[in-house]
Amino acid sequence: MAKALVLEETRKLTLRDIDLPSELGPEDVRIDIDTVGVCGSDVHYYTHGRIGPFVVEEPMVLGHEAAGVVSEVGTAVTGLAVGDRVCMEPGIPNTRSKAAKLGVYNVDPSVRFWATPPVHGCLTPSVVHPAAFTFRLPDHVSFAEGAMVEPFAIGMQAAARARIKPGDVAFVTGAGPIGIMVALAALAGGCAKVYVADLVEEKLQVAAQYDNIEPILIPRDDPAAVLRAATEGWGADVVFECAGAKASIQTALEVAAPAGCVVWVGMPVDPVPVDIVLAQSKELRMETVFRYANMYDRAIALLGSGKVDLKPLISETFAFEDSIAAFDRAVEAHPTDVKIQIKLGTA
Ligand code: ZN
């Protein structure tokens, strides 16, 4: 039995003892959890009890954005040692699956992902995890930053899918946590400027604290006009749609340059009509993103090098005992909050 933050049913969280698997396999490590980020998906399970086909039918431990310290290693583990500071990739694929063999293990139909029903998450003091999906942090990268690698990996996946060329101009719809992660990954990937559009000025101010992120406040500013002015009428080389709304999906297609690329990152709640002819008339390349594959080491390298600084995005940290308050704060969705974190460790 271990203490954990348990989603009992929609809108009901408890911090209580629960029976969790604790057996250490030969290729696993045990990790004392230090910091866990509260993700939009955790909050959505809390408020709605489901995301698409994934329905919470039994009590489930929340949390999937975590960093901590290795406390025990399996007999076959070679790359990690007790005391290593690490962060963990929350999706565990079947490593023998066709998807894994192809290098696209994020779309393995049998992937087990923390805090996606029926799989428990990591808001508990200790977890067992495959060493292959556990990554050492550089000494100067904090646990709090380590717990930011998960959402940043989505930005990295989007930037990689876009096949950015040095000097590209990018446009991002939505200045939420993922929109900002995508913008930072796009800059790290070689974009000269990233324009970010949102309806909420406070969110844009958070994004625009970074050099080369330019805010576009809708409806005051017209994204297509701003991007035309910035690109001699050509448009954005790369567009990342991160809002998942009908209007922003249309805007994404309008703002993209001829022969440009649109990456669909945001997830519309319901199916949305898409202006295919507009996309065809510019021969746009379209890409989609589902989580990430092979991005953790690269994301950690960018944090370690100092090229990407995620610290300004950590809005508030709650103690483990105050986990429910942390979730209620996240539900309030303050426009200036990017990431709420929960601290379990004492380091
Ligand atoms: Zn997340």
Residues whose N, C-alpha, C, O or C-beta is under 5 A from the ligand:
A	BS01	ZN	C39 E65
